[in-house]
Amino acid sequence: MNLHNLPKLKGKRRKAKRVGRGYSSGKGGHTVGRGSKGQKARGKVKLGFEGGQLPLHRRLPHKRGFKRAFRDEVEILNVGDLNRWDPKTVVSPQNLLEVGLIDRIPKGGVKILGDGELKKKLTVKDVKLSEAAKEKILKAGGEIGE
């Protein structure tokens, strides 16, 4: 059975009430369910029309700018922040979270920038690096793992 061959159910669809056809139509005769007098009784009124007053949608300030809904947020650190670890330690987003250098691991991951000096040999894994940060980690004798 498909939608196109469903049986018609008797009494399922009700006929529309014909308004404005006198009192015998069953809906208030000449006022036709619109009340008595006034702009709304006489004709159509635009949605949001407030009788000439500046409508709400024009009174409110416009939304400024544009914000991407599905942007990849990235936690940012500097090379100087990594000096707290012992030499030969593996630096990963999980370790950074445990130590408290980042609050969470976002979808975009963690990125390390090149501000500050690195004085220890560290292995950095699963982290995005700027060119300056790569240079400083390798210069300090560290490694960059994937």
C-alpha positions in Angstrom: 0.0 0.0 0.0 1.3 3.4 -1.0 0.2 7.0 -0.3 -1.3 7.3 -3.8 -3.7 4.3 -3.3 -4.9 4.8 0.3 -8.7 4.6 0.5 -10.6 7.8 1.0 -12.2 7.9 4.5 -15.7 9.1 4.6 -16.1 12.2 6.7 -12.4 12.7 7.0 -12.4 16.1 5.1 -14.9 18.7 6.2 -16.2 21.3 3.7 -14.9 24.8 4.3 -17.3 27.2 5.9 -18.5 29.8 3.4 -18.3 33.1 5.2 -19.8 36.4 4.0 -22.9 34.8 2.5 -25.6 36.0 4.8 -26.8 34.8 8.2 -27.7 31.4 6.8 -24.1 30.6 6.1 -23.7 29.9 9.9 -21.0 32.4 10.6 -22.2 35.8 11.8 -23.8 37.2 8.7 -22.4 40.5 7.6 -19.5 40.6 10.1 -18.3 37.2 9.1 -16.4 36.5 12.3 -14.2 39.6 12.1 -15.9 41.5 14.9 -17.4 44.9 14.2 -15.7 47.9 12.4 -12.0 48.8 12.3 -9.2 48.3 9.9 -9.0 44.5 10.4 -12.7 44.1 9.7 -12.6 46.0 6.5 -9.6 44.7 4.6 -6.2 43.0 4.8 -3.5 44.3 7.2 0.2 43.4 6.6 1.8 41.0 9.1 3.6 43.1 11.7 1.6 46.3 11.0 1.2 48.3 14.2 -1.2 51.0 13.1 1.5 53.4 11.7 3.7 53.0 14.8 7.3 51.9 13.9 7.0 48.1 13.9 9.0 45.9 16.3 11.1 44.4 13.6 12.3 47.9 12.6 12.7 49.2 16.2 15.2 46.5 17.1 18.9 46.9 16.2 20.1 44.8 13.3 22.2 41.8 13.9 25.8 42.9 13.1 28.4 40.7 11.3 28.4 37.0 10.6 29.3 34.1 12.7 30.0 30.7 11.2 27.9 28.1 12.9 30.2 25.2 12.3 33.6 26.8 12.7 36.5 24.7 14.1 37.6 26.4 17.4 41.2 25.9 18.3 42.9 26.1 21.7 46.1 28.2 21.4 49.3 27.9 23.4 52.8 29.3 23.1 56.1 27.4 23.1 57.1 29.2 26.3 54.3 27.4 28.1 55.8 24.0 27.5 58.9 24.6 29.8 57.0 23.1 32.8 57.6 19.5 31.6 60.6 17.3 32.2 62.9 16.7 29.2 61.9 13.8 26.9 58.2 14.1 27.9 55.5 13.6 25.2 53.3 16.7 24.9 49.8 15.8 23.6 46.4 17.4 24.0 45.5 14.9 26.7 48.6 15.8 28.7 47.9 19.6 28.2 44.4 19.0 29.6 45.6 17.1 32.6 48.1 19.7 33.5 45.6 22.5 33.1 47.1 24.5 30.3 43.9 24.1 28.3 40.3 23.8 29.6 39.0 21.4 26.9 40.1 19.7 23.7 37.9 21.4 21.0 37.1 19.9 17.6 39.7 22.1 15.9 42.4 20.7 18.2 45.3 22.5 19.9 47.8 24.8 18.2 51.2 25.9 19.6 52.5 29.2 18.4 56.2 30.3 18.6 56.1 33.0 21.4 58.7 32.4 24.1 61.8 30.2 24.4 61.9 26.4 24.8 64.7 25.2 27.0 63.9 21.4 27.1 63.9 18.5 24.7 60.2 17.6 24.2 58.3 15.3 21.9 55.1 17.0 20.6 52.3 14.8 19.2 48.8 15.4 17.8 49.1 19.1 17.9 49.1 21.8 15.2 52.3 23.9 15.1 53.2 27.2 13.6 56.4 27.4 11.6 58.1 29.4 14.4 57.1 26.8 17.0 58.4 23.9 14.8 61.7 25.7 14.5 62.1 26.3 18.2 61.1 22.7 19.2 63.6 21.2 16.7 66.3 23.8 17.7 65.9 22.7 21.4 66.5 19.1 20.4 62.9 18.0 20.6 60.9 15.9 18.1 57.6 16.3 16.3 55.5 13.2 16.2 52.3 12.6 14.2 
